[in-house]
Amino acid sequence: MQKAIRLTAFTITALTALAARPAAAAAAYPDQPVRLIVPYPAGGAVDGAARILAERLSSLWSQAVIVENRPGASGRIGLALAAKSPPSYTLVAATNSTLNEQLTRSQDGAAPAAAALLPVSTLFTTPVALLVNRQAVPAENLAQYVALARDKPGAVSYGSSGEGTSTHFFGELLKREKGIDITHIPFAGEGPNLSGLIGGHVGSAFLSAAGATKAAQTGKTRVLAVTTPAGSALLPGVPSFAQLGIAGLDRDTWVGLYAPPGTPQPVVDQITKDVASVLGSSQVRERYAQLGLIAEGGTSGDLAARMEDDSQYWTQVVQQTGITLR
């Protein structure tokens, strides 16, 4: 119940922020450099997308947009930093995994940092895929993967982007749906998770389509299934979990752009408009697609609605599975 309350409180805060209309921002925005926090290590999908966005916004604004990686604690460190930053000139790009991880984890009664952030725009969506290291787990398909896990309980490991992220939940849902024992290995973001899979430190991993695309280039991995119910053009020929008869693993991941509390609504609106302009560019959309990402854009209201839908989904997953976070 407490988890659901925290998720609902986050959504209410976001929607309330949209209704507020502070006094108009002074002068043209921005009139100084802007910091864009990426709460994950360099090399992951969010980092790549943020750097493309920063490059284009810098040109549009004639002001430097500086990407700052602040990884740690499944993204909570970067979120907390953004929430405490002065308004208007700091932004943070966060996955739904990070937001839900923080909002479902006990905070000892303290309001989570994510609840204070103001939604700006959705940057991208991407499917999540299950991959194996070909040498460590010689499975040609999901059925063989499940059979190997059944034959050797606990011997097959899977990497996630952090405890409590969607990639963690997908692994736990697969365990419950198929009655198998696979060992969870959490990493500090997708970049380390990807490296762990390629290096054989984990036998399998749940990665975004962006991570799966990078992994495929090494020739050391195989993609077994994807979360998009009808399959994804980003990973052609890969069946979905739904198509393979496995329920629950049917949610793509997304990344939203957020501003610190106190950022005037006119500034939020300006950033939203300019981000939409950047993401609407055919060149940017192509660069995102090359990374395994679908550029989105949209309003702050669109992002708030996405957050509400996601919160309901993951709250239900937590309640149904009984998964607890340490």
N, C-alpha and C positions, 0 to 999 in steps of 0.2 A: 504493500500500500504506500509506504514511504517513497519507494522508487517511482511509482506512478505519479505521486504528488509532485515530486521534483521535476519530472518530465513535463507535467501539465503547467507547473509554475514557469518553466523555461519558455514554453509556447506563449503563455499569457503575457510574459514580460516582452517577448518579441512583438506580439500583436499590439500591445499597448504602446510600444515605442513607435509603431507605424502611425498610430492615431495622433500622437503628439505632434504639434507643429510649433517648435521653438521660433524665436525671432530669427529673421533672415540672416544668413551668414554675411559677414562684412566682406566687401571687395570681391575680387575674382578668386576662385579656388582652382588650384592651390597656388600660394605665393611663396612656398618653401618646399624643400624635399619631403617626400612621403616615404615612410617605412612600411614595408610589406612583410609581416612575420609569417614564416612557414614553420609550424611547430613540429617539423619532422626533419630527418637528416637529408642532406643533398642526395640527389640521384633517384628519388622516387617520383611518382606521377605528379604529386602536388607541387613539388619543387620545379619540375620541368614546365608545368602549366603556368606557375606563378612567374617564372622568369620571362616567358613569352609575353604575358600580360604586362609585366613591369616595363619591358622594352617598348611596347606600343604605347602605354600610358605616358611614359617619359617623353616620347616624341609628341604626343598629343598635348600634354600639359606644359611642355618646355620646362619641366622640373624633373629632377632625378627621382625615380622610384626605386628604392634600395631594398632588395630582398635580403632578409635576415633569417637564417636558419636557427631556430631555438628548439631543438628536439629534447625529448625526455618525458618520462611518465606518460607514455602513450599520447603525447600532445598536450597534456595538462599544463606543462610549464609555459609553453608558448601562449596558450589561451589566457592564463593568469596574467602574463606580462601585457598582453593586448588589453585586457579588461582594466588594468591599472594605468594604462598610458593616457596621456593628455588627448582630448578629443580631436578629431578631424585629420590628424597627420600620421596616424598609425592605422594599418589595416591588418587583418589576419585571415588566412585561407585555411579553413578547417574542414575535415571530412565529417560526414554524418557518423562515422565510427567513433571519432574522437568526442563529438558532442554527446552521443548516447553513452559512451563509456564513462564520461564524467558524470552525466546526469543520472546514471543508474548505480553508481558507486556511492557508498556511504561517505558523506562529507562531515560526519560528526556534528550535524546540526547547522553547519555553515552553508550559506548560499553558494553554489558552485559558480566559478568565474564565468562559465559559458552563459549563465542566465542573464548577465548584465550586458552582453554584447548585442549590438544592433545589426539585424540582417540587412545586407546591401544587395547582393545578387548571387545567383547560382553560377559558378564558373564552368563546371562540366559534370557529366555523368559518365560512368563506365561500369561494365559488368565485372563481376568477380568470378574467377575461374579457379578450379582445382588442378594443380600441376604435380607431376612427379619428376624426381630426378631419375633418369632412365637406368642408371647403374644401381642406385640404391633401392629403387622400387620398380622392378621390371614389369610393370603393368601396361598392357596395350589399351585398356579401357577401364571404365569404372567398375564393371563387374569383376574383373581380375583384381583390381585394387581392393575391393571389399573382401574377396576370397583370400588374398594374402594377409589382410588384417585379421581375418577370422582364424587363419591357420597359426598365426603368431601374435597373440594378444599383447599389445603394448610395444611390439617391435617396430611398427610403422609409426613414424612421427610426422606431425604436420606443423608448419610454421604459420604464424599469424603476424599482423602488424602491431600487435600489442594485446595485452589482456583486456577483455571487455569490448574489443572492437568487433565490427561485423564479421571480419575474417575469423575471429575466435569463435563467435557464435555459430557461424556456418559449420565449422569443424565439429562443434558439440552437437549441432542438429543432425549432422551426418552420422555421428556415433549413435545417437538415439534412434534415428530412423532405420539404420541398418543393423543395429545391435552389435557394433564392433568396438574394439578398444584401440584407439589411436592416441598417441601421446602428444599433447599440446606443447609447443615450444614458442613462447612469445618473443618477438623482436621489438626493437624501438623504432618502428616505422617500416614502410614497404621496402625501402632501399636495402636495409640489413636483412629483411626477410628474403628478398630476391637473391642477395649474395649467399645467404645460408642454403638456399635451394640449389643454386648453381654449383656451390662448393661441396654439396653432399652432406652438409651439417644437419640437414633435415631431409627426410625421404620424400616429403610432399609439402605443398604450401598452397594456401589460398592467397591469390594475388589479383590485383586489378587487371583489366585487359591490357593496360599500359605495361605492367610488370610482366605479364604473360608474353607480350610482344617482344620485350627485351630478352626474356628467357629463351624464347624460340630461336633467337639469333645465335645463341651459343651452341645449339644442337645437342645440348645435354638434358633437355627436359621434354616432357610431353604433356599436352593439355588434355584432360579427361572430360571435363564438363564445365558449363558456364551457368551463371544464375539467371540470365535473361530468359524468361519462360519459352519464348519462341526461337531461342538462339540469337546470335549477334553477328552483324556484318563485320564487326571488328575482329571476330575470331571465326571466320567462315569454316563450315564443316564440323564445328564442335557442337555436340548435342548439349541440350540443357538438362539440368537435374530433373525438371518437370517432365521432359520428354522421356527420361529414363525411369520415370515412375517414383521419384523421390520428392516428397512434399516439403515445403517450408524453405527450401534454398532457392528462393525466387525473387530476390531483391537486389537491384543494382546499387552501387555506391555513388555518392555525389560529394562535391566540394562546394562550400559556400564561402562568400567573402563577407566579412563582418567588420564593424567599426566599434571603437570604444564607446562606452556610455557617455552621454553629454555631447556627442557629435550632433550639430544642428541638422534638422531634417533637410534644409536646402542643400547642405553639403552631401548628405546621404544621397539625395536625389541626383545631384550632379555626378557623383561617382557612379551611381547606377546607370545613368544615361551614357557616360563615357565608356564604362565597361561593356555595355551592350553594343556600342559602336565598334569597339575593338573585336569582340567575339563574333560580330556579324560579318567581319571581313573574311572573304573567301580564303585569303592566304593564311589567316590565323586558324580558321576552321580546318584547313588542310594540315597545318602543322600539329594541331591537336590530334587529328585523326591518325597521323603518323606515330603519335605517342600512345595510341589506343584509347583516346578520349573523345567524347562528343561535346563540343562547345555548346553552352546553353545560353547564358544571359538571363534576361527577365527582370522583373521588378523586385523590390524588397518584399512586397506583398506575396509575390510568387514564392519566394524563398521561405517566408514565414509559413505559408500553406504547406510547402514541402516538409518543413520541420514538424508541423503538426501531424501530418500523415505518417511520417517516419517514427515519431514518438509513440504513436498508437501501435504501430506495427511491432517495434522492438519491446515496448512494455508488455505486449501480449506474449512475445517470445520468451521474455524473462519469466513471466508468470507461468507459462505452460511448461517450460523446461526445468524450472527451479534452479537454473544456473546462478551461482552466487560468485561475487568478486571479492578477492581478499584484499 
